[in-house]
Every structure is written in C-alpha cells, then in structure tokens.
Amino acid sequence: MQLLQDTGMTVLTTLLSILALFLLTKLMGAKQVSQMTMFDYVVGITIGSAAAELATELEEPHKPLTALIVYGLVAVAISVLCCKSLKVRSVVTGRPLVLLEDGVIYRENLKKAKLDLNEFLTYCRIGGWFDLSQLQTAVFEHNGTVSFLPKETDRPATPADLNKNPSQSQVQTPFVMDGKLLSGNLRQSGKEDAWVRRALLRQGYRDEGEVFLALWGGGEDLTVFPMDAKRRAAPSGGGNS
C-alpha cells in the first residue's frame, strides 16, 4: 500500500513539475530556447534541476516548487530590467565584440569571446565564408553566434543592383495537409474549397486526398507535393505532376 501511495505521489509531483516548467517557460518567453544568453543558460539549468527535484520530492514538494517560482520571477524581472536599462542589459547579456574588421583580426576580442582561431574559422565556414579576404566585418554576438558583413564586391547581387523591381513574394500558406483541406487557412486567404480543387485538377490531382501538402503563395496555382512518393511534386505555375 505504501508503495502505491509513493508511486501516486511521484506521479502527481512529476505532473506538477511539468506544469510549472511549462508556465515558467511561457512566462520567460521563447528567447529562453532560441536565443539564450549566458544568464538564460544558467537559469535554465537551475530551473531544470529544481524541477527534477520537485518530481521526486515526496516529503516537502513545496520547497523545490517555491525555488522554481522564485527563479522564474527573477528571470522575468531581469528580462524587464534589460529592456528598460542599457546598463543592466550590458551587464547581463554582454556587448557584441568585433572579431574582424577591414582585414584585421582582433586577438584581444577573441580572448574576451573565449574563442581561439580554429573556433573562429569554424564559425566562418559555417557561415559560408571560406575566404576571409571577402569579409569586411565579423561580430561576436551576445548569444554566442557570429555575424558577418561581406565586402560590397563580394556580396550577392540584389535586384536593386540590376535596376530590377520584382514583385514581392508572399509567405506560402498551407491549403492541404495530409490529404485534408485546411478550412481556416482558406477562409483567412479568401479562398474556397472549390477553388482549391480546381487548382489541384489543373495539376492532375482528382481531389485533395491525393495530396500530401499543397501551398499557396498568392498566385493562381498551388505548389503541390503528392501523397504518392513515386509521383513528382508539382511546382507553382501549373502543369501535370
């Protein structure tokens, strides 16, 4: 009987820790997982440890729960202060460091960023820069990434360079997923089921059941990916698949 009680209590405290983690993560924002600063990293590890203790603490679960809440509130308070105060922001998140500028690599800034030359070159290659002579500036950001500014002669050409004025592309909206029409997306885009089925028919599909994914980018046709892997995807612009 005692074993069953302990097991049930463990289940309850585990669910409580999951709920507390979810609420705290929502409160602290998506930056906690996508753009962590050093402070975010430390807080995340500590909160995870407290949540693990909460899941197995059967005698006094309120203690790790209190610690979780305090850490979460402190993280939110510091985040608010960072938004309002440049001084606090520079202390908590740090400042960007220029690692390379106009053909000069700054050794002191590499040391401040805790990077050696091999790591710096790795960041360059990951960013697609294998020839450092093509770079004007490289900046180490506070979240641990490196940003690059290429020289004007080595950056990709843009339509403005060629005196072109292409029409603005739109974010593609899913109209069909897993063989089913997405009615909400259709309504938001001002389209109807019949319009989608006509567009699919023009590309050789009898109905949405033959479509794994169909995307609309603002034109008269859809970008279609068939349910059958042996059938080729039909690009936007029409034509049979």
Stockholm file with secondary structure:
# STOCKHOLM 1.0

chainA/1-241         MQLLQDTGMTVLTTLLSILALFLLTKLMGAKQVSQMTMFDYVVGITIGSAAAELATELEEPHKPLTALIVYGLVAVAISVLCCKSLKVRSVVTGRPLVLLEDGVIYRENLKKAKLDLNEFLTYCRIGGWFDLSQLQTAVFEHNGTVSFLPKETDRPATPADLNKNPSQSQVQTPFVMDGKLLSGNLRQSGKEDAWVRRALLRQGYRDEGEVFLALWGGGEDLTVFPMDAKRRAAPSGGGNS
#=GR chainA/1-241 SS CHHHHHHHHHHHHHHHHHHHHHHHHHHHCTHHHHSCCHHHHHHHHHHHHHHHHHHHCCSCTHHHHHHHHHHHHHHHHHHHHHHHCHHHHHHHHCCCEEEEETTEECHHHHHHTTCCHHHHHHHHHHTTCCCGGGEEEEEECTTSCEEEEECGGGSCCCTTTTTCCCCCCCCCEEEEETTEECHHHHHHHTCCHHHHHHHHHHTTCSSGGGEEEEEECSSSSEEEEESSTTSCCBCTTCCCC
#=GC SS_cons         CHHHHHHHHHHHHHHHHHHHHHHHHHHHCTHHHHSCCHHHHHHHHHHHHHHHHHHHCCSCTHHHHHHHHHHHHHHHHHHHHHHHCHHHHHHHHCCCEEEEETTEECHHHHHHTTCCHHHHHHHHHHTTCCCGGGEEEEEECTTSCEEEEECGGGSCCCTTTTTCCCCCCCCCEEEEETTEECHHHHHHHTCCHHHHHHHHHHTTCSSGGGEEEEEECSSSSEEEEESSTTSCCBCTTCCCC
//
